[in-house]
Amino acid sequence: MSSSWFLAGQEGFEVSLKYEQSVKVPSADDLGANEVLVKMHSASLNYRELIIARGGITGPITVPVVPGCDGAGVVEAVGSAVKDFRVEDRVVTYFAPRLVDTSGDDALAGIADILSTLGQGTDGTLRSKGVFPETALVHAPKSLGWLPAATLACTWTTAWNSLFGIKGKEAGPGAWVLIQGTGGVSIATLQLAAAVGATVVATTSTDDKAARLTAMGATHTVNYRSNPDNWAQEARNLTPDKRGFDIVVDIAGNETPAQSLAAARVDGVGPCQSKKYEIRLDMMLRAFPVGV
């Protein structure tokens, strides 16, 4: 048996999140050919879980659905056709399992794939045991314990793709990267960019957060609350010859893309997490947004 949280609707966690203590789990003999039974050891939450529960921009869910796309656990049983995993393997979940089925291992998830992701169209990680398709799992890094391993799938792969996902535009020594705030993706991007020798500028709202960002590797910080209408130019002025940023990682939604593009250099890239863009032509001539 398993215990599990599940969403019965999209009216927010307060209304729609339910808990069931005795959920039947298939035996090894009852697993589908490509299914894997995993005992979950840890799970992590992303802001997307709140958005999904509220019926936000990610779209409808398959009711009922177990929320959560990030988790880590150990394999307890495998289906007859499973090739990559064995009992007792340590695994972490993968965000978009059906994408691998339809497009292959090297495919990049797009907006059309969101409805089938873990925690939305496929049962996710907020359960003590669960059956996952084989394509929803990858081997966990041996160097990480359960808790850090459970944070990898959504936040850290988003950060990684933002910095290294475009061939010829990868972050490295000499690159200037602009991040926004202190959320999960921004902090992951900061740490990865600093680790490869890029110069990172971070926007933030308080002096305390600025100090923490500096301690984690940010070279400069810009307070967007003290300069709400022109923080992009303030940040751009920090770059060599005020040329702008090689990479601007926009995570703040519809309010920030215009300033993010204003901060980018010619031929710079702007990975974004935004529902829509309202971009002026003069800004389009300066940089091209790249969805992640």
FENVEN-V966857 format. One record per helix or strand of 2 or more residues. SS is the DSSP state (H for helix, E for strand). FROM is the first residue (numbers start at 0). TO is the last residue. If there is no record, write none. Layout:
{{SS/FROM/TO} {SS/FROM/TO}}
This chain:
{{E/1/6} {H/12/15} {E/16/22} {H/27/29} {E/34/43} {H/46/52} {E/69/77} {E/89/92} {H/96/102} {H/110/115} {E/128/132} {H/133/135} {E/136/138} {H/145/148} {H/151/163} {E/175/179} {H/183/194} {E/198/203} {H/206/214} {E/219/222} {H/230/235} {H/239/241} {E/244/247} {H/256/262} {E/263/271} {H/280/283} {E/286/290}}
